[in-house]
Amino acid sequence: METAIEVRDLTVVRGAREVLHGISTDVPRGVITGLLGPSGSGKTTLFRAIVGVQIVSSGTVTVLGKPAGSAELRRRIGYYTQSPSVYTDLTVRENVRYFASLHSLGAAEADSVIREVGLAEQAGQMVSTLSGGQHSRASLACALVTHPEVLVLDEPTVGQDPVLREELWERFRDLAGRGATLVVSSHIMDEANRCDGLILIREGSIVAEGGPDEIKSRTGTDDLDQAFLRLVRAQDAENERGKEVA
Ligand SMILES: Nc1ncnc2c1ncn2[C@@H]1O[C@H](COP(=O)(O)OP(=O)(O)OP(=O)(O)O)[C@@H](O)[C@H]1O
C-alpha cells in the first residue's frame, strides 16, 4: 500500500521535556488510521509535526512525498484541532464559505458540508452562540470543506452525541473511500474499531501498530481497551527485565 505519511526517528522536545522519543511509522494512503493513547502521550504533538507546525529536535516527517510543513502541502492537508479555529463573530455559513473560498470553492460546496456535519439549522447562527459540540462541528466543517488529500483530525467526535458520531464516521469512511488519507485520534475504543489501522502511543513511544483485529488477536482479547492494557503491561514487564539485566 502506498505511504501517505512517513515518520522517521522523530524526536520532539516541548518545554524542557522530550515528549516524542524517536518514533517511526508509515501511514498508508486512502485509509483511516487511528492514533490512540492516554492523555499527554504525544498524539497532538505528532499531529502538529505531521501538519508542520511543530519544531522537531531530530528525525523527519514526509507527507505525500514532501517535507512536512512545505508550502505546497498547505492546500493538500486539513487539520482539525481541539482548540477553536473558527471566527466566533461570524456565522457558521460565513466561516465555512470563507474557508471554501480560500480554496476556490463555492457556496454550494460549503452549504453541503454544513448539512453533513448536522448544522443546517444553525447555519445562520453566530459561532459565539453555539453549544460546545456545535462549535466543534463548525470547525470540522471548515477542515472538511477543502477536500484535502490528507486529513488530520484530533478527537473530532468529542462532545458529539451517538447519532452524530455515527454520521461523522460515515463521512470519514466515505472520504477514505474516495482516496483521502485520514489520521484520527480518539479515546473511544468503539471508534478505534472503525479504523483500518491503529497506532498505539504511550509516553511518547509507539507501543503497537496494526489493524484492530490484528491487535486483538495478538493480545488474545476481543476488547481493544483490554488489548491496550495488556500491551502496556507487557511493555512494563519488558522494561523491568531490562533494568534487572542492566
Ligand atoms: N507547549 C508546551 N510546552 C511544554 N510541554 C507541552 C506543551 N504542549 C504539550 N506539552 C507536553 O507534551 C506532552 C504531550 O502532549 P500532547 O498534547 O501531544 O498529548 P496528547 O496525547 O495529545 O494528550 P491529550 O489526549 O490530553 O490531548 C504532555 O506531557 C504535555 O504536557
The ligand as an SDF file (V2000), in Angstrom:
LIG
                    3D

 31 33  0  0  0  0  0  0  0  0999 V2000
    3.5610   23.9910   24.8650 N   0  0  0  0  0  0  0  0  0  0  0  0
    4.0110   23.0130   25.6480 C   0  0  0  0  0  0  0  0  0  0  0  0
    5.0630   23.2120   26.4870 N   0  0  0  0  0  0  0  0  0  0  0  0
    5.5330   22.2160   27.2580 C   0  0  0  0  0  0  0  0  0  0  0  0
    5.0250   20.9670   27.2740 N   0  0  0  0  0  0  0  0  0  0  0  0
    3.9900   20.7260   26.4660 C   0  0  0  0  0  0  0  0  0  0  0  0
    3.4260   21.7150   25.6130 C   0  0  0  0  0  0  0  0  0  0  0  0
    2.4020   21.1670   24.9360 N   0  0  0  0  0  0  0  0  0  0  0  0
    2.3250   19.8840   25.3240 C   0  0  0  0  0  0  0  0  0  0  0  0
    3.2740   19.6200   26.2470 N   0  0  0  0  0  0  0  0  0  0  0  0
    3.5100   18.3190   26.9140 C   0  0  0  0  0  0  0  0  0  0  0  0
    3.8020   17.3650   25.9030 O   0  0  0  0  0  0  0  0  0  0  0  0
    3.2470   16.0910   26.2430 C   0  0  0  0  0  0  0  0  0  0  0  0
    2.4210   15.5770   25.0660 C   0  0  0  0  0  0  0  0  0  0  0  0
    1.3010   16.4340   24.8910 O   0  0  0  0  0  0  0  0  0  0  0  0
    0.2290   16.1920   23.7480 P   0  0  0  0  0  0  0  0  0  0  0  0
   -0.6760   17.3800   23.7390 O   0  0  0  0  0  0  0  0  0  0  0  0
    0.9230   15.8340   22.4870 O   0  0  0  0  0  0  0  0  0  0  0  0
   -0.5500   14.9020   24.3260 O   0  0  0  0  0  0  0  0  0  0  0  0
   -1.9080   14.2150   23.8310 P   0  0  0  0  0  0  0  0  0  0  0  0
   -1.6060   12.7570   23.7350 O   0  0  0  0  0  0  0  0  0  0  0  0
   -2.4140   14.8830   22.6020 O   0  0  0  0  0  0  0  0  0  0  0  0
   -2.8730   14.4900   25.0680 O   0  0  0  0  0  0  0  0  0  0  0  0
   -4.4950   14.6630   25.1210 P   0  0  0  0  0  0  0  0  0  0  0  0
   -5.0780   13.3220   24.7880 O   0  0  0  0  0  0  0  0  0  0  0  0
   -4.7100   15.0360   26.5610 O   0  0  0  0  0  0  0  0  0  0  0  0
   -4.8640   15.7430   24.1550 O   0  0  0  0  0  0  0  0  0  0  0  0
    2.4330   16.2990   27.5070 C   0  0  0  0  0  0  0  0  0  0  0  0
    3.2020   15.8310   28.6110 O   0  0  0  0  0  0  0  0  0  0  0  0
    2.2590   17.7920   27.5970 C   0  0  0  0  0  0  0  0  0  0  0  0
    2.1920   18.2260   28.9350 O   0  0  0  0  0  0  0  0  0  0  0  0
  1  2  1  0
  2  3  1  0
  2  7  2  0
  3  4  2  0
  4  5  1  0
  5  6  2  0
  6  7  1  0
  6 10  1  0
  7  8  1  0
  8  9  2  0
  9 10  1  0
 10 11  1  0
 11 12  1  0
 11 30  1  0
 12 13  1  0
 13 14  1  0
 13 28  1  0
 14 15  1  0
 15 16  1  0
 16 17  2  0
 16 18  1  0
 16 19  1  0
 19 20  1  0
 20 21  2  0
 20 22  1  0
 20 23  1  0
 23 24  1  0
 24 25  2  0
 24 26  1  0
 24 27  1  0
 28 29  1  0
 28 30  1  0
 30 31  1  0
M  END
$$$$
